Amino acid sequence: MVLQGGWAVAVVVRPGRGVLRAGIAIQGIIATTWLVSRAVGLPFPPDPWVAEPVGLSDAVATGFALVSGALAAMLLRGGIATRRRSATGPTGSHPRRSSDTRPSTPTWESSGC
């Protein structure tokens, strides 16, 4: 859970291909571990190789892990639009004409106050 939270912060603070790849691996390992622990059990005490029951909350949490991993994979492949519009706009032309001499932000002089 701490690892997933750290990955979420990394995606927001420093997004990149490496972070997305790490997230896919993290979410995949977590989901696989959950599946194995519910199917055949894990080889650790207190009850090695005894399958755990499936609970609603852990199933939903694993579903969220799978969804976030899938979304990271889609971002990595370019399946989700990630480009931001440039300052000049989508057509490449500046939003204000160069012949327009009005100030871009209102000033006290122009407001009539």
C-alpha positions as CSV (number, residue, x, y, z in Angstrom):
1,M,0.0,0.0,0.0
2,V,2.8,2.4,0.8
3,L,4.5,1.4,-2.5
4,Q,1.3,2.1,-4.4
5,G,1.0,5.5,-2.7
6,G,4.6,6.4,-3.5
7,W,4.0,5.4,-7.1
8,A,0.9,7.6,-7.3
9,V,2.9,10.6,-6.0
10,A,5.7,9.9,-8.5
11,V,3.2,9.8,-11.4
12,V,1.9,13.3,-10.4
13,V,5.3,14.9,-9.4
14,R,7.6,13.4,-12.0
15,P,5.7,11.6,-14.7
16,G,7.6,9.6,-17.2
17,R,8.0,6.3,-19.1
18,G,10.1,4.8,-16.3
19,V,7.5,5.7,-13.6
20,L,4.8,4.2,-15.7
21,R,6.7,1.0,-16.3
22,A,7.4,0.8,-12.5
23,G,3.7,1.2,-11.8
24,I,2.7,-1.5,-14.2
25,A,5.2,-3.9,-12.5
26,I,4.1,-2.9,-9.0
27,Q,0.4,-3.2,-9.7
28,G,1.0,-6.5,-11.6
29,I,3.0,-8.0,-8.7
30,I,0.5,-7.0,-6.2
31,A,-2.4,-8.4,-8.2
32,T,-0.5,-11.7,-8.8
33,T,0.4,-12.1,-5.2
34,W,-3.3,-11.5,-4.2
35,L,-4.5,-14.1,-6.7
36,V,-1.9,-16.7,-5.6
37,S,-2.8,-16.1,-2.0
38,R,-6.4,-16.7,-2.7
39,A,-5.9,-19.7,-5.0
40,V,-3.3,-21.8,-3.3
41,G,-1.9,-19.8,-0.4
42,L,1.6,-18.3,0.1
43,P,4.6,-20.3,1.5
44,F,4.8,-18.1,4.6
45,P,3.8,-18.7,8.2
46,P,1.4,-18.8,10.1
47,D,-0.4,-21.1,7.6
48,P,1.9,-21.9,4.6
49,W,0.1,-23.0,1.4
50,V,-3.4,-22.4,2.9
51,A,-5.6,-20.3,0.6
52,E,-7.1,-17.2,2.2
53,P,-10.7,-16.3,1.7
54,V,-11.7,-13.7,-0.8
55,G,-13.1,-10.5,0.9
56,L,-15.0,-7.7,-0.8
57,S,-12.6,-5.0,0.3
58,D,-9.4,-6.8,-0.8
59,A,-11.0,-7.9,-4.1
60,V,-12.0,-4.2,-4.8
61,A,-8.6,-3.0,-3.9
62,T,-7.0,-5.5,-6.2
63,G,-9.4,-4.5,-9.0
64,F,-8.2,-0.9,-8.5
65,A,-4.6,-2.0,-8.8
66,L,-5.4,-3.8,-12.0
67,V,-7.2,-0.8,-13.4
68,S,-4.4,1.6,-12.5
69,G,-1.8,-0.7,-14.0
70,A,-3.9,-1.0,-17.2
71,L,-4.2,2.8,-17.4
72,A,-0.5,3.2,-16.9
73,A,0.0,0.7,-19.8
74,M,-2.4,2.7,-22.0
75,L,-0.5,5.9,-21.2
76,L,2.8,4.2,-22.0
77,R,1.5,3.0,-25.4
78,G,-0.1,6.4,-26.2
79,G,-3.7,5.1,-25.9
80,I,-4.7,8.1,-23.8
81,A,-4.2,11.6,-25.1
82,T,-1.4,13.1,-23.0
83,R,-0.3,16.1,-25.0
84,R,-1.0,19.5,-23.6
85,R,-2.0,22.4,-25.8
86,S,0.8,24.8,-26.5
87,A,0.6,28.5,-25.5
88,T,0.0,29.4,-29.1
89,G,-3.1,27.3,-29.3
90,P,-4.0,24.1,-31.3
91,T,-3.5,25.8,-34.7
92,G,-0.1,27.3,-34.0
93,S,-1.3,30.9,-34.3
94,H,-1.1,33.2,-31.4
95,P,-4.5,33.7,-29.7
96,R,-4.2,37.5,-30.0
97,R,-3.3,39.4,-33.1
98,S,-0.1,41.3,-33.2
99,S,-1.9,44.4,-34.3
100,D,-4.1,44.4,-31.2
101,T,-2.5,46.9,-28.8
102,R,-4.9,46.4,-25.9
103,P,-3.3,45.2,-22.7
104,S,-3.7,41.5,-22.1
105,T,-4.8,42.1,-18.5
106,P,-7.0,45.0,-17.4
107,T,-5.2,47.9,-15.7
108,W,-6.5,50.5,-13.3
109,E,-6.3,53.2,-16.0
110,S,-8.4,51.2,-18.5
111,S,-11.1,50.2,-15.9
112,G,-12.2,53.8,-15.3
113,C,-11.7,53.7,-11.6
